Amino acid sequence: VESEDGLRVLAVNILGRFLLNRDNNIRYVALNTLAKCIVEQKQNERDSGLVAVDTGADANNAMSALQRHRTTVVDCLKDPDVSIRQRALELIYHLVNQDNVEQLAAELLNYLVLCPREHRSDICSRILKVVDRFSPDDRWRVDTLITTLTIAGREASAAVQSATTVYISRAPADIHAFATHKLLKAIRDDDGTQTGLLSVGIWCIGEFGDLLLQ
């Protein structure tokens, strides 16, 4: 989609309305084209040395136009068609910013519960990237990563597990206590199959187990 900003915004708004169509072929094409449009905008910004606007504050920006269709894109994660869900997922990663990270991360975690197992490792890694970039505070960051491991500890990569331990270790003492209690409860509730959760939990209890007595 090679166009001026104004035309790109118009295209995003039209494509956003296409997402309400019942025809899955139309919705798939709309999601795919929206993703290409946003990727192109980001590439143009990098090429011109501009800083991408993550807050969606620029009204003449394709990203801010897409933010207005955020609810519709998120609804596509509930579609029975896996191809629609996957394309919506790609768009949601582009939509995340400091203003909506908590809401969209919750949607990603909800999808992680329901998605095919073979997709879980990639989603865990993407959640980590979102947490790395936009986390509002230490507690939310640690809570989100532990929840990720609770849902998909079996599929989460070593990088996700390692990042969780690093963030816990660097956090203030109150977060150490929070993480230790949360991990202990998660391990007790698990059937032993979430190996990533078990690995991080054993490390955390070994480091901060005395906090369980407080």
N, C-alpha and C positions, 0 to 999 in steps of 0.2 A: 504494500500500500504506500506508494510514493506520492506524497501530497504535502501541501502546506498544513500548518497546525489546525487552521479553521476547518479545512475539509476533513482532516483526520478525526477531529472531534465530532463532526457531523456523521462520519462513517461509524464511529463507535456508538453513537446514540441510535442510529438505524439498526445496527447489528444487535444492540442490546434489546431492542424491541423484538427482534427475530427470536430471542431466547424464550419468548412467551408462546411461540408457535408449537402446536402439538406434533408437528412432523419432526421426527428425530433427525432426519437428514439435514433439514434446514437448521436445526439447533446445533448440530455437530459442525456444520460449515461456519455458522456464526461464532461459535466458541473458538474454532481453529483460526479464523480470520482475526478475531479480537486479540488472540495471543500474538499473532504475527505483527499486528499493528502496534501493540505495546512494546514488543521486542525491538521493532524498528525505531520507535521513539527513543528508547533507552540507548540504542546504538548511535542514533543521531546526536544525542546529548553528549555521549562519550567522545564522539568524533569532533564535536565542536567545543569540547572542553567545559561544557555546562554541567552543573551539579543537578542530578535528578531530584525532583520535588517529591518526597515521600509522604508528605502530609496531605497532599491533594488540594493545596490551597490555591493553585493556579487554575482559574476557571477556564482558560483557553488551552488546556492541556488534555491530551487523550487519556492520560491516567486518571485525572480528576473526573473526566466524563465517565470512565469505566466505574469509578467508585460509586456513582449514582445508580449503577445497575448491580451493585454488590449483592443485595439480597436475592436477586434473580439468579446470579451465578452460584451462590451458595445453595440455593434450592436444587440446582442441577446435580449436586452431590447425592441427592436422594433418588435420582432417576434409576429405574431398573436396568437401563442400558449401560454397561460398563464403559463403553467408549465415550459416552456423554460424561460420565463421572470423571474419567481420566482427563478429558479436555478441560472440564471445570476446575479440576484440581490444579492444573498448570496455571490457569488464570488466577486462582486464589493466591498462589505464591507471589504473583506479580502485584496483587492488590494489597498485601500486608504492608502496613506502615506503623509508625509509633502511636497513631491515634486508634487503630483498630486491632492491634496485635493480640490483645486478650480475647476479643470476640472471635477472630478468625483462627487463632490457635485452638480455641475450644472446638470449633468446627472441624479442624484437622484431626483432633483427638477423637471426636465422635466418628469421623470417617475411618480412622485407624482401627476402630473396633469392628467395623463392618466390611472393610475392604478385603479382597482376596489376599491370602497369606503371602503370595509371591510379590505383592506390592508393598508389603509392610516395611521392609528394610529401607527402601528408597524414601518412603514417607517419614520414617524416623529420622533419617539423615536431613531431610528438608526441614523438619520441625526444629532440629538442632540449629540449622542455619538461621531460621527465623528468630529463635531464642538468642543466638549470638548477636544478632544485629539489632533487635528491637525490644529486648526485655526491659520492662519498666523498673524492676528492682530484683534484688537477690532472691527474696523469698519466692516470687512468682517464677523466676527462672528455674530454681531447684524443684519447685512443686511440679512444674510442667514436664521437666525431664524425668522425674520419678514416675509421674503418671504415664509417660510414654513407655517407660520400661515395664510398668505394671501391665500395660495392655499388650506390648509386643517385645518383651525382654528376650524372647527366643530369637526374634528376627533382627533386633537392633544390632548395628555393627559395633565393633570394638571401639570405634571413634566416638560413638554416642555414649557408650559406657564410660570411657575414659574422661570425656568432657564432663559427665555428671559428677564423677569423683573430684575432678579439678575444681568445679564450681562449688561443690560442697566444702572442700578443704579451704578454699579462699574466702568463704563467706564468714560473717560474724558469728559469735558463739551461739546466739539465739537461733540462727539458721542451722547450726550443727545439731542442736536439740530437736528442732522441727524435723529435719531430714532423717535423723536416727529413729524417731518415733514413727514417722510415716513409712519408712522402709521396713521396720520390724512388723508393723501391721500388715503391709503388703505381702511380706514373705509368709506370714502366718495364714493369710487368706489364699495364697497361691497353692497350686497342686505340685509345685516343684519343677514345672516345665519352663518357666520363664528364667532361663539361665542368666541372662544379662542382669535382671533384677536381683537374682541371688548373689551374683558376683559383686555388684555395687553394695548391696545390703550387708554382706559379710564384711567387706572392707570398712564400711561406715560404722558398723557395730564394734568392730575391732578397734577403730580409732576413737570413737566417742561413746562407747557403751556405758560409761559411768553416768552419762547424761540421762540414761533410761531410769535411773534411781531418783532423779530429781522431780 
